[in-house]
């Protein structure tokens, strides 16, 4: 078997992904038509068990994969996903076959017990590899070997296309499977992953949603879920395999076919707007101060007339006091027209471009996360 590699992440790291090439390694996919059995190591905390179940439930809601708690005798011929508190955060990629030990471990030590890491490891188990190992990585990112810990170089080796395919899912810096720009770097001040488009640098490994829309799309294509429906979706949504009359939408979009603007997230009051941009100069200002449990996300859709594109220039963004903070406490994401992947991410004044940005099509999508201040023209 090819995919008997255990990916151990001894720090909480992420990156954008490729998936098993099912035309070559079909046995590494979990069987369709029946649930994947899972079990917990004896003594695993109830809190962690709940987090794992929540992650499995979320994945089931947005894909055609199902999970079922293992009971003795119920799955005599199946491999069982086995969640353990073993050393590190790690999982095999795809399903493995071991007739003498049918339990396939996912290690979740204490430092791994947050939603992002749990989902990251589950996605490994269903067949997703790291994004920075995609065969087309070098088109988007430069990897600096001389800035990387020598014993961690294997985490950046490119997989050949015969082993892992991208299934026409674009490279996504914000995938939950993508490493951050300094993971396993010799010096955390010197990143070892450099975006070829500098405006993506601060977005590398920063995750707007768990999992990313592109991660869900990749899983659905890997397991043939999207083939169950012929629904037409807008704005890079894809058919919901559990309800063919609806679509699964990228963040910032809503409605049965992803044609509508989402009204906001995390319990915030509706905010943002859809603005029709004319040839005359206009100004957009957004200020959010809520944080923590009251964190707010506002979506704006800037729309030009048919056949036209939008020019945008940032005057300022970040904390009103000019202090730089991590994306966890606020930021501005800008997507130029490809909505199935994450966009540019600015959460410090120094991240802002000093040139005008032009949309790819007639729709430009800024989203603002508290607490931040943004003024753009």
N, C-alpha and C positions, 0 to 999 in steps of 0.2 A: 504494500500500500504506500502511496505517496504521502498521504496526509496524516502521518503519525507523529507530527511535530507538535510539541506542547509549547505554547507561547506563554512564557512567564513574564509578567510585568511586575517588577518589584518596587516600582513607583507607579503612581496613578497616571498612566500615559494613554494617549488616544491618537488616532489618525484616520484619514479617509480611505475607502476600501475598494478592494477587488473581491471576487468570490470564486469559489471552485468552478473550474470549467467542467460542467456536467456532461459535455459530450465525450470527455476523456475519462472522468472519474465519477461516474454516476453512483458508484457504491459509497461514495463519501457524503452523499446527501441522505437525509433521513427519509424513510419511506413515506410517500404521500398516501392519503386515504385513511390514516389512523394517527392518533395522537402520539407525541413523543413522551415517553414515561420519564418522570423525574422523582428524585428522592433526596432526603436530607440526611447528612451524617448525624448520628446520635449525639445529642448535646448542643447542636447548633442553635443559637439563640432564636427565640420566637420573633424578635424584632427583625433579624436578618431573614428569617423564613418569610415574613410578610413582605419584605422588600423584594425578594426573589419572585414571590407569587405575583406581586404587582407588575414587575417587569415582564413576566411571562404572559400575564393577562393583556398588557398593552400591546405586546407583539402579536398576540392572537387577534386582537381587535382590528389590526391594520394589515394583516397578512392572512394567508390561508393555512398557516401552521397552527396546530393545536398541541397543547400540553396536558398531561394527565398525571395525577399523583400515583406513584408506583405502589402496588400492593402485591404481596407474594402470590405467585401463581397466575397473575393477571396478564403478564407480558413474558411468557416463557422463552420467546425467541428474539426479543428485542434488546438492544443496548439501552441502558438507563442513564440519563443525566444525573450525576451525583454531586450535589453541592456540599463542599467540605470547607473547613477552616484551616486547610493545609497551608504551607508556606507560600507566600506571594499571592499575586492576582494572576491567574493563568487558566488557559483552556486549550484543548486541542482545536484545530480548525476542521470543522465538519465532523461527520460520524466516523468513529473508528470501529474496527472489528477485533474483538478479543474474546475468543470463545471460553477461555479459562476464567476471565474476570469481566463480566458484562457491564460493569459500572464505569461510565466515562466521567472522570472527575472534572469539576470546575472549582479551583481553589479560590477562596475569598477570605484571606486573613483579615485582621482587624482594620488595617489601613485601607482595605478595598471595599468597605461596606457602605458605599453610597450608590445612588441610583445610576450614575453615569458608568462607574466601573462595572457594576453588576450587568447592566445592559451590554456593555462592551464585550464582556466575556461570554454572555449568552449568544451574541451575534457571531463571535468566533465559532462557537459550538455548532451553529446552524450552517456555517460555511463561509463567513466573511473573514478576509485577511486584512492586514493593515493597509491603509491607503498609500502611505509613503513607499510601499513595496509594489505598487501597480507598475506594470511594464511601461506605462507612458508617463511616469512621474517626472522624468527629466525634462519634459516639455513645460512643466509648471513650476518645479522646485529644483534648486541646486542643493545637492547634499555635499557638505564639507567634511570629508573623512578625517582631516587633520584636526578638527575641533571635537571629535567624538571619542568617547571612552573606548579604548581598543577592544575590550571584552564585550562590547555591545554593538559592534559593527553588523552582526548578523541581523539585527532588527531593521536594517536599512537595505538589505539585499533585494534587488528587484526579482520578482517572480516572472518566469516566462509565460507567455500567453497560453501555451498548451496546458499549464497548470491552473492558472487563475485568469478569468475573463472579467471584463468590465461591464458586459451586457449593455453597452451603449449608454451607461450612466456617466455623466461628465465628472471630471475631477472636482472634488469638493473639499476645500480647506476646512470646512466646518463639520465634516463628518465626525461622528463619535468614534470612528475607527482611525482617525488621523492623530499622529503625535503632535505635540506642541513644538515650537521652533527651537526649543532648547533642551528637550528631553534627551538624556544621556550625553549631553554636551560636557566637555572637559571644564568649561567655564560658563556658568549660567548667564553671564553678561555677553557671551559671544555665541549667538545661535548657530546651530549646525544645519538648519534647514532655512534656505533663503528663497522667498517667492520671486519668480522671474518678473511678475508684475508687482512692483514695490507696494502698491496699495493693498495687496492681500497679506502683507507680512504680519500685521497684527491680528489677522483672522486665523492664522495657522493653528489648528488644534483647539480653537475656541468654539464652543457648541451652543447654538441658539436653542436647540431643542434636543430631547433625548428620546429615541434616536433621531438623527437628522432625517429630513424628508428623503434625501438621496439614499440613505441606508435602507429605509423602508422600500423604496423603489427597487433597490438592488435585490433584497430578499424576495420580493414579489416576482421579479423576473427570474431569479434563480430557481424558484420552486414552481414556476408556471402559473402563479396566481392570476396574473393580469390577463392570461388567455381565457379565463372563465367569463369575461365580460367584453362587450363591444361598445361600451359607453364612451362618448366623446367628452373629454375633460378640457377645461381651459386653464391657461396660466401654469402649465406644467404639472397639473394634478394628474392622478392616474386612477383607473377604476377601482372601486372598493370591492374586493373579491367576496366580501360577506354581504354585500348589498349592491347589486349591479346597477341599480338606479341612481347611485350616488358616487362621488369621487372623494379620494383622499387628497387633501389640499396642502400645498406648501404653507409655511407660517406666513401670516399676513393676508391669506385668502380664505374665503368661506363660501357657503352655498352648495347646492346639490352638485354643481359642475364647476366650482371654484371660480365663478365669475364675479363674486362679490368681495368687497373689502372686509376683512375681519375687524371687529369692533374693539379689540384690545384683549389682553390676557391677564391671567393671575388675579382675577377678581377686580380689576380696575373698572372704573366707569368708562363708558364708550368715549374714545378720544381719537384724534386724527380725523382725516377727511379725504374725500376724493376731489381733487382740484383739476379743473380743465385749464391747461396752460395755454396762454395766447402768446403772440409775438412780442407783446409789451413786457417790460421787466417786472417781475413780481418777487415778493420776499416771503419766505416761510420761516417762522420762529416757533420753537416748541421748548417748553421748560417743564421738567418733571422733578419733583423733590421726594416722592415717596420711595421707601427702600424696605429691605427685609421682607416681612410678611405682607407689607403693603406695596410691594414693588409693582410698577406699572410698565406696560408695553403699549405704545401707540403706533398705529400703522397709517401711513399716508400713501395714497396713490396719486401720482402726478401724471396726468394724461394729456397727450397732444392730439391734434387732429390727425385723421388718417393720412399716412404717408409722411408725417413729420416726426422729428425726434426732439428731445429736450436737452438743453444745456443747463448745467447746474454748477454753481460755484459756492463752496463753503466759506463763510466769513468767520465762523467760530463753532466749536463743539467741545463738549466736556463739562467739567464742573464750572458753575458760575464763578467760583473763586479762582479758576485757572489751574487747579491742582489736578494732577493725573491720577486716575484710579484704574483698577482692573475692570474688565468687562463685567465681572460679577456684580459690580455696584453701579454700572451704567455705561451706555455706549450708543453709538449710532451705526446702524447697518445700512448699506446702500446696495441695492441690487439693480442692475442696469437693464435687465430684460430676460435673463435666464433664471427662472425662479425655482427650478428643482434643486439648485445648490445654493449655499450661502454666498453672501456678497462681501464687498469691502466692509471693514469694521474699524471705526474710529472711536477710541475712548480717551485719547490724549490730544491736546492741541497739535503736538508734533506729528501726529498721524495724518493730519489733514493735507490733501493735495493743494499745491499752490497754482494749479491750472484748472481750467474748466473741464468738467466731466460731461460726456455726451452719452445719452441712453442708446441702447442697441435697437430699440423699437419705439413705439409711441407711448409706452408705459414705463415710468420710473418709480421705484419702490423704496423710499426711506422708511426705516422703523427706528423708533427711539425707545430706549429702556432707561428707567430711572436709576439713580438720580443724575441727570445731565442737563445741559443746556445746549441747544443747537440753533444757529441762525444761518440760513442758506438762501442764496438768491437764484 
